[in-house]
Amino acid sequence: MDRRRILLVVAAVVAALGLVLVLVYARSADTRAAEDYDTVTTLKAIEPIALGETFDDALAAGKVEEQRVPRGQLLDGYVTDAATLDGQLAAMDIAVGEQITTAKFAEEVRTGVVLPVPAGMLGQSVQLDDQGRVAGFASPGDSVAVLVASAENQAALVLVPETQILAVGSSSPIATSTTEEGAETTDAVANTVVTLALTPEGALDLTAAIDAGATITLAIRGEGVELERGQTLSEDAALSP
């Protein structure tokens, strides 16, 4: 009889604990959903803003506009009032689609400033289109993974599991093509140059991939996703080493 009572008490405790965990998870899910759907009107760059350019000039030139951004995607120091940056200068090149933050402007800036490369790391740049930099969501200060895509095998190789974006700048290389009549035409192809902080090994891997003409793309990891250098991502081995 005593044993049965003990089992009933244990079962009741386990059930209560399970209920508490379900309630905690549900509350956490509600919070994440609220952050995804609750938006805030903030300032974003709709044209490139150069290092040293005044915020007032950029605003007058129509390079900045108000846009609604999900609360969960807001960067630290986001700006909702243009008056906050009156008279300040761009402390870095700001690409199209980037959120305007207080960290990207300062009262005084120096052109030609050396990138703040972390100790023991190398700063290396790679030219990417919008798809390669997560549709423009990858910005300076973000932590990203570097992948090499393989369309033939419908897979991707993890080149660098985690690295920091040091800077983002615009580039418009000229592409030359020949028409059916034999005439040559030139077109500007908009791309973005992304500078990453890499270990020597990561820089070597990225250099080899660029030299090989591989398709390189950045990825922003969600919570709970663990990647390893050399890991293959595919339908058969998704997110597994």
Secondary structure as GFF3:
##gff-version 3
##sequence-region A 1 241
A	DSSP	alpha_helix	2	37	.	.	.	ID=ss1
A	DSSP	beta_strand	39	45	.	.	.	ID=ss2
A	DSSP	alpha_helix	55	60	.	.	.	ID=ss3
A	DSSP	beta_strand	64	70	.	.	.	ID=ss4
A	DSSP	three_ten_helix	71	73	.	.	.	ID=ss5
A	DSSP	three_ten_helix	82	85	.	.	.	ID=ss6
A	DSSP	beta_strand	89	90	.	.	.	ID=ss7
A	DSSP	three_ten_helix	102	104	.	.	.	ID=ss8
A	DSSP	beta_strand	105	106	.	.	.	ID=ss9
A	DSSP	beta_strand	122	128	.	.	.	ID=ss10
A	DSSP	three_ten_helix	131	136	.	.	.	ID=ss11
A	DSSP	beta_strand	143	150	.	.	.	ID=ss12
A	DSSP	beta_strand	155	171	.	.	.	ID=ss13
A	DSSP	beta_strand	174	178	.	.	.	ID=ss14
A	DSSP	beta_strand	184	188	.	.	.	ID=ss15
A	DSSP	beta_strand	191	198	.	.	.	ID=ss16
A	DSSP	alpha_helix	200	211	.	.	.	ID=ss17
A	DSSP	beta_strand	215	219	.	.	.	ID=ss18
A	DSSP	beta_strand	232	234	.	.	.	ID=ss19
###
